[in-house]
Amino acid sequence: MLTKRLIACFDVVDGRVTKAQQFQDNIDVAPAEELGQRLYDDQIDEIVFYDITASAARRKIDLETVRRVARHVFVPFTVGGGIRSVDDMYEVLKAGAEKISVDSMAVRHPDIIRGGAEAFGRQCVVLSTQVKRVGERPGLPSGYEVFIDGAREATGLDALDWVRRGEDLGAGEIVVNSIDRDGTATGYDLEITRAVADVVNVPVVASGGAGTVDHIAAGLVEGGAHAAIISSILYSPRFDRNVGVRELKAGLVERGVRVRPYLEAA
């Protein structure tokens, strides 16, 4: 059985990690490379970096910050935001990323998924989805709608229809990012996470809402996710106490979740 992964998420603005609630009211945390170094030293399994204003501003991703973070981390590193073409993907990979996350541009131009998978292999292409519970209605049988541009724009796409299409186009991993739960520390939206895990055959990542070890365990077990994105619990100033990777992994093991072991220093 594969171990479950913990993925630290960086929402980056002007080279600095920020933290929002429901995609709004971002507060400053730290320089991206500094936080990346700290979490790498703390044995995080992976890091995902989103340039969160690039797509809405119609600009290219901040490659210099990607390079600075990549110099400090030696775990799988996923990067997204402002990626408009296969050429942009190539530039991000050259800057030090191992995987490319596509979101808003994939909705606008789905062939970018196929192009990336053909050029670099589907293991490099992550489809990130911003989803919101809106209730069942014609065209949205799951009751969850896909949003883009930092949850600013509704697309009319049903979440389950979209992830199935994304997999067919070549996405090698699907991130289910709940707009309703983002930054709330109330737990992942297990309903949509499980629904996505049940309709695709690639790894699914739970995102949005983790505030406790129990929330993470629920996302990985009840939600059927292969990995959990965490951010607030690690570093948000809104938390009275942040939790380290070692403590999180120990808590997951206690709850019967198989994770990559924390290695003690020699």
C-alpha positions as CSV (number, residue, x, y, z in Angstrom):
1,M,0.0,0.0,0.0
2,L,1.3,3.4,-0.9
3,T,1.9,5.9,1.9
4,K,-0.1,9.1,2.1
5,R,1.6,12.4,1.4
6,L,1.6,15.7,3.3
7,I,1.9,18.7,0.9
8,A,2.7,22.2,2.1
9,C,0.9,24.9,0.1
10,F,2.4,28.3,-0.6
11,D,0.0,31.0,-1.9
12,V,2.6,33.5,-3.2
13,V,2.3,37.2,-3.8
14,D,5.4,39.2,-4.8
15,G,7.7,36.5,-3.6
16,R,6.1,36.1,-0.2
17,V,3.8,33.4,1.2
18,T,0.4,34.6,2.2
19,K,-2.6,33.0,3.9
20,A,-6.2,33.7,3.0
21,Q,-9.7,32.6,4.1
22,Q,-12.0,31.5,1.3
23,F,-9.6,33.0,-1.2
24,Q,-9.9,36.5,0.4
25,D,-8.1,38.7,3.0
26,N,-4.6,37.4,2.4
27,I,-2.2,38.1,5.2
28,D,1.6,38.1,4.9
29,V,3.6,35.1,6.3
30,A,7.2,35.0,5.2
31,P,9.5,35.0,2.1
32,A,8.7,31.9,0.0
33,E,12.3,30.6,0.0
34,E,12.6,31.0,3.8
35,L,9.5,29.1,4.5
36,G,10.4,26.5,1.9
37,Q,13.7,25.9,3.6
38,R,12.1,25.6,7.0
39,L,9.5,23.0,5.9
40,Y,12.0,21.0,3.9
41,D,14.2,20.8,7.0
42,D,11.0,19.7,8.9
43,Q,10.6,16.8,6.4
44,I,7.5,17.8,4.5
45,D,6.8,15.3,1.7
46,E,6.1,17.8,-1.0
47,I,5.6,21.5,-1.7
48,V,3.1,23.2,-4.0
49,F,3.6,26.9,-5.0
50,Y,0.8,28.9,-6.5
51,D,1.4,32.4,-7.9
52,I,-2.1,33.3,-6.9
53,T,-2.5,36.7,-8.8
54,A,-0.8,35.7,-12.1
55,S,-3.9,34.2,-13.8
56,A,-6.3,37.0,-12.8
57,A,-3.7,39.6,-13.8
58,R,-3.0,37.8,-17.1
59,R,0.7,37.8,-16.5
60,K,3.4,35.1,-16.5
61,I,4.4,33.3,-13.3
62,D,7.1,34.7,-11.1
63,L,10.0,32.5,-12.2
64,E,12.6,34.2,-10.1
65,T,10.7,33.2,-6.9
66,V,10.3,29.7,-8.2
67,R,14.0,29.5,-8.7
68,R,14.7,30.8,-5.2
69,V,12.4,28.2,-3.6
70,A,13.8,25.4,-5.7
71,R,17.3,26.1,-4.5
72,H,16.2,25.3,-0.9
73,V,13.9,22.3,-1.3
74,F,14.7,18.7,-2.5
75,V,11.3,17.2,-2.4
76,P,8.7,17.1,-5.2
77,F,7.9,20.7,-6.0
78,T,4.7,21.6,-7.9
79,V,4.2,25.1,-9.4
80,G,1.1,26.8,-10.8
81,G,-0.3,30.2,-11.7
82,G,-0.1,32.2,-14.9
83,I,0.9,29.1,-17.0
84,R,-0.6,29.7,-20.5
85,S,1.3,27.3,-22.7
86,V,3.5,24.3,-23.0
87,D,6.4,26.7,-23.4
88,D,5.5,28.2,-20.0
89,M,5.5,24.8,-18.5
90,Y,8.9,24.1,-19.9
91,E,10.2,27.4,-18.3
92,V,8.8,26.4,-14.9
93,L,10.4,23.0,-15.1
94,K,13.7,24.5,-16.0
95,A,13.3,26.8,-13.0
96,G,13.3,23.8,-10.7
97,A,9.7,22.5,-10.5
98,E,9.0,18.8,-10.9
99,K,5.3,19.1,-11.6
100,I,3.1,21.8,-13.2
101,S,-0.3,22.8,-11.8
102,V,-2.9,24.1,-14.2
103,D,-6.2,25.5,-13.2
104,S,-7.8,28.6,-14.7
105,M,-6.0,28.2,-18.0
106,A,-7.0,24.6,-18.2
107,V,-10.6,25.6,-18.1
108,R,-10.1,28.2,-20.8
109,H,-7.9,26.1,-23.0
110,P,-8.2,22.4,-22.0
111,D,-5.7,21.3,-24.6
112,I,-2.9,22.6,-22.4
113,I,-3.4,19.5,-20.3
114,R,-2.9,17.2,-23.3
115,G,0.0,19.3,-24.5
116,G,1.8,19.1,-21.2
117,A,1.2,15.4,-20.8
118,E,2.5,14.7,-24.3
119,A,5.6,16.9,-23.8
120,F,6.6,16.0,-20.3
121,G,4.5,12.9,-19.3
122,R,1.2,12.9,-17.4
123,Q,3.1,12.6,-14.1
124,C,4.1,16.2,-14.5
125,V,0.6,17.6,-15.0
126,V,-1.6,18.4,-12.0
127,L,-5.1,19.6,-12.6
128,S,-6.1,21.9,-9.7
129,T,-9.8,22.6,-9.3
130,Q,-11.5,25.3,-7.3
131,V,-14.9,24.0,-6.4
132,K,-17.8,25.4,-4.5
133,R,-21.0,23.8,-3.3
134,V,-23.9,25.5,-5.1
135,G,-26.6,22.9,-5.0
136,E,-27.8,20.5,-7.7
137,R,-29.4,22.1,-10.7
138,P,-29.5,21.5,-14.5
139,G,-25.9,21.1,-15.8
140,L,-24.5,20.7,-12.2
141,P,-25.6,17.2,-11.1
142,S,-23.0,17.0,-8.5
143,G,-24.0,20.2,-6.8
144,Y,-20.4,21.5,-7.0
145,E,-19.3,24.1,-9.6
146,V,-15.8,24.9,-10.8
147,F,-14.5,28.4,-10.3
148,I,-11.4,30.1,-11.7
149,D,-9.2,33.2,-11.2
150,G,-8.9,32.8,-7.5
151,A,-12.5,31.8,-7.0
152,R,-13.6,35.0,-8.6
153,E,-15.4,33.6,-11.7
154,A,-18.0,30.9,-12.0
155,T,-17.6,28.6,-15.0
156,G,-20.8,26.7,-15.1
157,L,-18.8,23.4,-15.2
158,D,-19.8,20.5,-13.0
159,A,-16.9,19.5,-10.8
160,L,-17.1,15.8,-11.5
161,D,-17.6,16.3,-15.2
162,W,-14.5,18.5,-15.3
163,V,-12.2,16.2,-13.4
164,R,-13.2,13.2,-15.5
165,R,-12.4,15.3,-18.6
166,G,-9.1,16.5,-17.1
167,E,-8.0,12.9,-16.6
168,D,-9.0,11.9,-20.1
169,L,-6.9,14.8,-21.4
170,G,-3.8,13.6,-19.5
171,A,-3.8,15.0,-16.0
172,G,-1.8,12.7,-13.7
173,E,-3.1,14.1,-10.4
174,I,-6.2,16.0,-9.3
175,V,-6.3,18.6,-6.5
176,V,-9.8,19.2,-5.1
177,N,-9.6,22.7,-3.5
178,S,-12.8,23.6,-1.6
179,I,-13.6,27.3,-1.8
180,D,-16.1,26.9,1.1
181,R,-13.5,25.4,3.4
182,D,-10.3,27.3,2.3
183,G,-8.5,28.7,5.4
184,T,-11.4,28.0,7.7
185,A,-9.8,25.1,9.7
186,T,-13.1,23.3,9.8
187,G,-11.9,20.2,7.8
188,Y,-11.9,19.2,4.2
189,D,-15.1,18.9,2.2
190,L,-15.2,15.1,2.4
191,E,-18.2,14.8,0.1
192,I,-16.6,16.3,-3.0
193,T,-13.2,14.9,-2.2
194,R,-14.6,11.3,-2.0
195,A,-16.8,11.9,-5.1
196,V,-13.8,12.9,-7.2
197,A,-11.7,10.0,-5.8
198,D,-14.5,7.6,-6.9
199,V,-14.7,8.9,-10.5
200,V,-11.0,9.2,-11.5
201,N,-8.1,6.7,-11.6
202,V,-5.3,9.1,-10.8
203,P,-4.1,10.3,-7.4
204,V,-6.5,12.8,-5.7
205,V,-5.3,15.6,-3.3
206,A,-7.6,17.0,-0.6
207,S,-7.2,20.8,-0.2
208,G,-8.9,23.5,1.8
209,G,-9.9,23.4,5.5
210,A,-7.3,21.3,7.4
211,G,-7.0,22.6,11.0
212,T,-6.3,19.5,13.0
213,V,-4.7,16.1,12.6
214,D,-8.2,14.6,12.7
215,H,-9.1,16.7,9.6
216,I,-6.1,15.5,7.7
217,A,-6.8,11.8,8.7
218,A,-10.4,12.2,7.5
219,G,-9.4,13.6,4.2
220,L,-6.9,10.7,3.6
221,V,-9.3,8.0,4.8
222,E,-12.9,9.0,4.5
223,G,-12.2,11.4,1.6
224,G,-10.2,8.8,-0.2
225,A,-7.4,11.2,-1.0
226,H,-3.9,10.1,-1.7
227,A,-2.4,13.3,-0.3
228,A,-3.4,16.3,1.8
229,I,-2.5,19.9,1.2
230,I,-1.9,21.8,4.4
231,S,-1.0,25.4,5.1
232,S,-2.8,27.1,8.0
233,I,-1.9,24.4,10.5
234,L,1.8,24.8,9.6
235,Y,2.3,28.5,9.5
236,S,-0.8,30.7,9.6
237,P,-0.6,33.7,12.0
238,R,-4.3,33.2,12.5
239,F,-3.5,30.1,14.5
240,D,-2.6,30.4,18.2
241,R,-0.2,27.5,17.7
242,N,1.3,26.0,14.5
243,V,2.1,22.3,14.3
244,G,5.2,20.8,12.9
245,V,5.5,18.0,10.3
246,R,6.8,15.5,12.9
247,E,3.8,16.0,15.2
248,L,1.4,15.7,12.3
249,K,2.9,12.5,11.1
250,A,3.0,11.0,14.6
251,G,-0.7,11.9,15.0
252,L,-1.6,10.3,11.7
253,V,0.2,7.1,12.5
254,E,-1.7,7.0,15.8
255,R,-4.9,7.2,13.8
256,G,-3.8,4.3,11.6
257,V,-2.8,6.3,8.5
258,R,0.3,5.1,6.7
259,V,2.6,8.0,6.1
260,R,6.3,8.4,5.2
261,P,8.3,8.1,8.4
262,Y,9.9,11.1,10.1
263,L,13.6,10.4,10.1
264,E,15.5,11.2,13.3
265,A,18.8,13.0,13.0
266,A,21.8,10.8,13.3
